[in-house]
Amino acid sequence: MGGKYKKYTKSSKGTIAERVNVVTEMILDGMIRADMIQYASKILPETQKPRWDVSSRQIDTYISKANQQISKQYEKDIKHLTKNG
């Protein structure tokens, strides 16, 4: 019985961490969600497959984790600045 949903392969923790770091940089560079989805879904000529082959919902997860990383770094920076300022 075929489903209407595309099946995605599960990425390793290392791959996910790398993608979250890329998304973090994209956020810091001012990119919006649509740009991130386009980046992830771009067909690479050498493989003829999407760069990341993930759903837009997974991109949202990466964005959420990236925002958490940014917040943590911000908190560390504030503590450092107020401690040494």
N, C-alpha and C positions, 0 to 999 in steps of 0.2 A: 504494500500500500504506500504510494508515494505521497509525501507531504508537500505542502506549498512553501515550506520554509527552507532556506538554504542551510546546509550543514557546514559549520566552520570547525576547523581543527583547533584543539586547545593549544595555546601558546605556552612556552616554558616561562618560569618565573623570571629568568634572565631577559627573555625577549620582551616580556611585559614591562619590566623595569626600564629597559632601553626605550621602549615606545613612550612610556610616561615621561622620561627625560626629554624626548623629542617634543612631546606635546607641551611640556613645561616651557621649553625654549620658544615654541610657537606662541604661547600665551604672552610671554614676556616681550616677544617681538610684535605683539598687537594683532595677531591673527585671530580670526573668528572661527566658530565651529564649522561653518560651511567650508572654509579653506582647509581645515584639518581633515574633514571627511574627503574632500577632493584629493588631498595629499595621500591619504591612506588607500584610496581606491584607484589611484593612477595605475594603469596597466604598464608594466615594465617590459621593454622590448625583448630583453634576453630570456624572460620566462613566459611572456604573454599572460601573466597573472597579475592580479592586483598587488601593490606593494605590501600591504598588510593583510588583505583578505579578511577584514573584520566588519561587523555590522556597525551602523551609526550608533546603536545603543552601546557597543563596546567603546567607541570613541568617547561617548559621554562618560563612561567609567574611567577612561584614561584622563579625561579633563578633570574629573572629580579628584582623582589621585594627584594630578599635577597641582591643582589648587591647594590641596592639603600640604604638598611639599613647599609651595610658595609661602603659605601661611606659617609653617614651621620655621622656615628660613627667616621670615620677617620677624617672628617672635625672638629668634636668636639674635638677630641684628639689633632689635630694640633693647634687649637686655644688655648686649655688649655696649651699645652707645650710651645707655643710661648709667651703666656701671663705670665706664671710663670717661664719661662726659662731665 
